[in-house]
Amino acid sequence: MKERISEESDESKSFGHSLPMQAALVCARKAAERNEVPVGCVITSPSGIIIAQSHNEVLERKDPTAHAEILALRAASLKRRSERLTGCDLYVTLEPCTMCAAAISLSRIRRVYFGASDPKCGAIESGIRFFQSPCCFHAPAVYGGFGEREACSLLKRFFSVRR
């Protein structure tokens, strides 16, 4: 079930979602500095400690799968020595695409928090809504709208320079 919770809400502050999303936004800014699409991702352990963070590296690695979420999932799996990230939460500045949503499902992430919606390529609340499809193995809880203004601003600035 998807919910939208503002990062300024009492619920967001009381559960400590601000710090991981701020870290994801820092990662997104690093991506923009490297001329990558500004998307950042952070994964927290069940106790809320950041165990992995990344940003898009598609151009740098010359790898179409080097999305922030995929790289963070790989790093978290290595850190936990398991392909299953049960109990972990994922914070990402942009709604995940279909590839990333499938990887999130397979890794059994507990909750996904995302900033900006992606009407064109998003696959959680936009597009195919992967977590609601019959082929989805595990559907995490999803919360949109965290850091949305800053995430949208980063994306708009990035693409306005290139168009």
Sequence and secondary structure as in RCSB ss.txt:
>XXXX:A:sequence
MKERISEESDESKSFGHSLPMQAALVCARKAAERNEVPVGCVITSPSGIIIAQSHNEVLERKDPTAHAEILALRA
ASLKRRSERLTGCDLYVTLEPCTMCAAAISLSRIRRVYFGASDPKCGAIESGIRFFQSPCCFHAPAVYGGFGERE
ACSLLKRFFSVRR
>XXXX:A:secstr
 EEE  TTSHHHHHTT HHHHHHHHHHHHHHHHTTS   EEEEE TTS EEEEEE  HHHHT TT  HHHHHHHH
HHHHHTSS  TT EEEEEE   HHHHHHHHHHT SEEEEEE  TTT  SSSTT GGGSTT S   EEEE TTHHH
HHHHHHHHHHHH 
